Structure formats: C-alpha cells, structure tokens
Amino acid sequence: MASNRLAQFRVFGKKIVAVGRNYKSLADQRGDPVPPYPLVFLKPTTTYISEGETIRFPPGCNDLHHEVELGIVVGKKGFQIPEEKAKEYIGGYFVALDMTARDLQLEAKKNGHPWTLSKGWDTSTPAGEFIEKDKITNPQNLQIWLKVNGEMRQNGNTADMIFSISYLISFISKYMTLEEGDVILTGTPSGVGGLKGGDVIEAGIGDVSKITFSVDKS
C-alpha cells in the first residue's frame, strides 16, 4: 500500500530538492572544482510532467539543456537523519530530467542573481514511472543514460557521484524536513548539451526504466 501511494509522488509531494555538480565527470567536463559540500537548490512541484506531455522552452530561452538524473522518492518523514540510517528513508526511485535554461542561468549567475527561473518553469522536470525500492539492489552502481534523436549524449554511472545518496539525504535533512513524497534529484553525469524544437529525448536507468519526451520551442 505504501508503494501505491508513493507512485503518486507527483501529486502529493511538497518539494523537489535538486543537487548540482554531483558527478566527477561533469565537473571535469566543465572545468569546475569539486564542491566541498552538496550544491542544493529547489524546484516547484508544478514543474513535473509525465510521458505524453511535452517539454517547452521557457520565455526568453534560446539555449535549453538536458540533464538526466536518478530521482529519489522519500518514503517517510525525517529530520537530521544519520547517514547510516538514510536508506530507511528511500521509498523508491524514478528517471528524471532536470531541464535547464542555460542562457537564463548564466545571465543570472553573471549578475549575482538567483537562477530559479532557469530551473523552475513548468515542464522542467519530466519524470518517469515510480520504481519500487526493492527493484534496485544497489543505487550506487547504475548506468544512467540519455539519447537525443537516437544519439547517445550522456552515459554515466551513479558510482561516479561525488556525494552518495545516503550522504545527500543526511545532509539535506540537517536543514529541512524531508517528507513522504518529496523528491531528491541526485545530479547528472557529463554530456550535458543543447536541444532544439522537435528533438526527442530518451533517457533511462540501465534497462530498469526508460522515458521518452519531445521538445517544443514554439
């Protein structure tokens, strides 16, 4: 029964907690230093879309980027969760895209402004079906991949995470209560790149789960 409820995380979850620059390969690709602690930002739950819906460019964006991520669905309420107990709070998983309006983000960063709009517009969090916790025995050793129009763009492994899933759950819960149905997006591997209207994105976690979304620039 709990997993049936968690499968509706898009409907009742209160927040999406995302983590930036959490793969060594992506830091290397961009020439960025490895962060000393997780880089955390929030996305509204109104950003979720499911297969059959379309990713839209936000207003003013001409450089939309794809980022495939392993999504964690929180299974129960917790605050200041010890790292060694963090796995008890995992309710399940899903394939996620953290779409990024890169030009809006870079402009905001250049001016020292918040970059919420570059991550938080409607349709910016395409989400796959809920994966029950016991379907994935080791979430720290999963292939995570993304193709655009059939061409492989991202092909990494969750073993490359800088901060583990358990560490992220513990770290985030030191600052904010995690509640049932909340989501943690755990970062993206290298290969992040641009999209154009009409592109078709396929992404997945090994052969466990796959999603397909199209992109609309109109």
C-alpha positions in Angstrom: 0.0 0.0 0.0 2.8 2.4 0.8 4.4 1.9 -2.6 1.0 2.5 -4.3 0.8 5.9 -2.5 4.4 6.8 -3.3 3.7 6.1 -7.0 1.6 9.3 -6.8 4.6 11.4 -5.6 4.0 14.0 -8.4 0.5 14.6 -6.9 1.2 14.9 -3.2 4.9 15.5 -2.7 5.7 19.0 -1.5 9.2 19.7 -2.8 11.8 18.8 -5.3 15.3 19.1 -3.8 17.9 19.1 -6.6 21.7 18.8 -6.3 24.1 20.4 -8.7 27.6 19.3 -9.8 27.4 15.9 -8.1 29.3 13.8 -10.8 33.0 13.9 -11.1 32.7 13.6 -14.9 30.5 16.7 -15.2 32.9 18.8 -13.0 35.7 17.6 -15.3 33.7 18.4 -18.5 33.1 22.0 -17.3 36.5 22.5 -15.6 34.7 23.2 -12.3 36.2 22.4 -8.9 34.7 19.5 -6.9 32.4 21.2 -4.4 33.2 20.8 -0.7 29.5 20.1 0.1 26.4 19.4 -1.9 25.1 22.3 -4.0 21.4 22.3 -3.3 18.5 24.2 -4.9 14.7 23.8 -5.0 12.3 23.3 -7.9 8.5 23.7 -7.6 6.4 20.6 -8.0 4.4 22.3 -10.8 7.5 21.5 -13.0 6.6 17.8 -13.2 5.4 16.3 -16.5 4.8 12.7 -17.4 5.3 10.8 -20.6 2.9 12.0 -23.3 3.4 15.7 -22.2 5.9 18.0 -24.0 9.0 19.8 -22.7 8.6 23.5 -23.5 11.3 26.2 -23.8 10.6 28.9 -21.1 10.2 32.5 -22.2 13.4 34.2 -23.3 15.4 30.9 -23.5 17.4 30.0 -26.6 19.7 27.5 -25.0 17.8 24.6 -23.4 20.0 21.8 -21.9 19.1 18.2 -21.0 20.3 16.7 -17.7 19.3 13.1 -16.9 19.2 12.2 -13.2 18.3 9.4 -10.7 15.4 10.7 -8.7 14.9 9.5 -5.1 11.3 9.4 -3.7 11.3 10.0 0.1 9.4 7.2 1.8 8.8 8.7 5.2 9.2 12.0 7.2 12.6 12.7 8.6 14.8 15.5 10.0 18.5 15.3 10.9 18.7 11.8 9.5 22.0 10.0 10.3 23.8 8.9 7.2 23.9 5.3 8.3 20.1 5.3 8.5 19.4 7.2 5.3 18.5 4.2 3.2 15.5 3.6 5.5 14.0 6.8 4.2 14.2 5.9 0.5 10.8 5.0 -0.7 11.7 4.3 -4.4 13.2 5.8 -7.5 12.5 7.2 -10.9 14.2 8.5 -14.0 14.2 12.3 -14.1 15.2 15.1 -16.4 16.4 18.4 -14.8 15.9 20.7 -17.8 18.0 23.8 -17.6 17.6 27.2 -19.5 21.4 27.6 -19.7 21.4 31.1 -21.1 19.0 32.3 -18.4 21.1 30.6 -15.7 24.4 32.0 -16.9 23.0 35.6 -17.2 21.6 35.3 -13.6 24.9 34.0 -12.3 26.9 36.7 -14.0 24.8 39.3 -12.3 24.8 37.6 -8.9 21.1 37.0 -9.1 19.1 33.8 -8.1 18.6 31.5 -11.1 15.3 29.9 -10.1 13.6 30.7 -13.4 16.3 28.8 -15.3 15.3 25.6 -13.5 11.8 26.1 -12.3 9.5 26.7 -15.2 6.5 24.5 -15.9 7.6 21.3 -17.8 11.2 21.5 -16.5 11.1 18.2 -14.5 10.0 15.4 -16.8 9.5 12.3 -14.6 9.3 8.6 -15.3 7.2 6.0 -13.5 7.8 5.1 -9.9 10.4 2.3 -9.4 9.9 0.3 -6.2 12.8 0.3 -3.8 13.4 -3.4 -4.0 13.7 -3.3 -7.8 17.2 -1.6 -7.4 19.6 -3.5 -5.2 22.5 -1.0 -5.4 21.5 2.5 -6.4 25.2 3.5 -6.3 26.1 1.3 -9.3 23.5 2.1 -12.0 24.1 3.1 -15.6 22.3 6.4 -16.3 22.0 7.4 -19.9 20.3 9.9 -22.3 19.9 10.0 -26.1 18.7 12.8 -28.3 17.2 11.7 -31.6 18.8 8.3 -31.1 22.3 9.7 -30.5 23.9 8.9 -27.1 24.6 12.1 -25.3 25.0 11.1 -21.6 26.2 7.7 -20.5 27.4 7.5 -16.9 27.2 5.6 -13.7 25.9 6.6 -10.3 29.2 5.2 -8.9 30.7 8.5 -10.2 28.6 10.6 -7.7 30.7 12.9 -5.6 28.3 12.7 -2.7 26.4 9.4 -2.2 22.7 9.1 -2.0 22.9 8.4 1.8 25.1 11.4 2.3 22.7 13.7 0.4 19.7 12.5 2.4 21.5 13.1 5.6 23.0 16.5 4.5 19.7 17.9 3.2 17.7 16.8 6.3 20.1 18.7 8.5 18.5 21.9 7.1 14.9 20.9 6.0 12.5 18.2 7.0 12.1 15.6 4.2 8.5 14.4 3.9 6.8 11.4 2.2 6.6 12.0 -1.5 9.4 14.6 -1.6 12.0 14.1 -4.3 15.8 14.4 -4.4 17.4 14.8 -7.8 20.9 13.5 -7.4 22.8 15.2 -10.2 23.8 14.5 -13.8 26.8 12.9 -15.5 28.9 14.5 -18.2 27.5 15.0 -21.7 25.0 17.8 -20.9 24.1 19.7 -24.1 21.7 21.8 -26.0 18.3 21.0 -27.6 16.2 22.4 -30.4 12.5 22.3 -31.1 11.4 18.9 -32.4 14.1 16.9 -30.6 13.1 13.6 -29.0 14.8 12.7 -25.7 15.1 9.1 -24.5 16.7 8.5 -21.1 16.9 5.7 -18.6 18.5 3.8 -15.7 20.1 0.8 -17.3 17.3 -1.4 -18.6 15.2 -0.9 -15.4 13.2 2.1 -16.6 13.1 4.4 -19.7 11.4 7.6 -20.6 10.7 9.5 -23.8 9.8 13.2 -24.2 9.7 15.6 -27.1 10.7 19.2 -27.1 8.7 22.2 -28.3 10.2 25.6 -28.9 7.0 27.4 -30.2 
